[in-house]
Amino acid sequence: MITYLIDENMPLLPFWNKESFIHVIDLPFINLDSDIWDYALKNRLVIVTKDSDFYYRYLSSNNNPKIVWIRTGNLKKNIFIQLIENVWNDIEEMLLSSSFIIINEDKIERF
């Protein structure tokens, strides 16, 4: 089972069950992006974020956690939830063979 670490800039979406999703707000020892990175690596978690800093760190690092980068811009909350819910099963499947996934409004990229 994949477990996700949700960055502070992300809401905990209704369809994400509590067992597989940890929000950094619930981890008081995480204060920086580097804390998120290290915790994800240590615990084999997938980071879910809207923060581009994780993309640039991924490119410059040899030891990376898996990352889902959501690049949708500003959407109404209900549209954002619908978009992510519509693609989430595909994302989970892609994570079996990819380490970095980018969700855009009109396409999904994976590396």
N, C-alpha and C positions, 0 to 999 in steps of 0.2 A: 504494500500500500504506500502510495506517495503521500508525504506530509509536506505541507506548505507553510512558509513563514511570510505572513502578510506585512508589508511595509506600512509605516505610520501614515503615509499619504493615501492609503487605500481603505475603503470601508470594508467591513466584513459582510459579504453579500449573503442574502438569505439562503441560497441554495448550497453554500459551502458549509458542510457539517462541521461541528465543533471538534470531532476527533481528528480530522485530517488537516485542520487549519488552525494555526497559532498566529495571533496578532501581536506585533511587537509591543503594543500598549500593555499587554498582559505580562511582559517580561521587564521588570523594573531595572535590571542591570544593563539593558540595551539603551545606549544614548546616542551612538553614532552609526553612520553607514558601515564603518569598519566592524563595529560590534555585530551588526546584522550579518555581514559577510562571514565573519569568523564563527558565529553561532550556527549559521546554515551549513558551513563546511563541517564543523565538528559533529553535527547531528544529522547530516545527510538530508537537509531540508531544501526545498525548492523556494527561492525568493520570488514573491509576486510583488511587483512595484510599478509605479509610474515615473520613477526617478531615473533620468538618463545617466547619472553617475555610475550606476551599476553596469551599464553597457560599456562605458569607457574603462572601468576597472576590469571587466571581463576580458576586454581586448588586450590589456597590458599585463595580465596575470597568467601564470602557468597552472595554478591550482584554483579551480573555479567551482562554486556550487552551480547547480542548474538555476536558470533564471527565466521567469516569464515577465517580459517588459510590456506594459500596456501603454500604447501610444495613441490614444484616441482623441486627445485634446479635451476641451470642455464639452461635456454632453449633459443633458438633463439626466438626473439620477435614474429615472425609470428606463430611459433609452440605454444608458450605460449598463445597467443590470441586465437588460434584455440581450444586449450585444454579447456580453461575457457569458451569460447563461447559454446562448445559442452555440457558442464555439467551445465551451469548456470540455466536453467529451473529446473533441478533436485535440485539444491541448494536452489532455492527459495521455492520449494515444501517442502524440508526437514526443512527449517527454521520455518515452521508452527508448527512443533512438536519437534524440536531440538534446543538447545541453543549453541552448539559448533559443527562446521563442519570442517573437515580437508580434503583438496583436495590434493591428491597425484597424481603422473603421471599415476598410474595404478588403483587407487581405491579412493572411497570417504568414509570417516568414519564420524559418527555423534554420538553425546552424548546429 
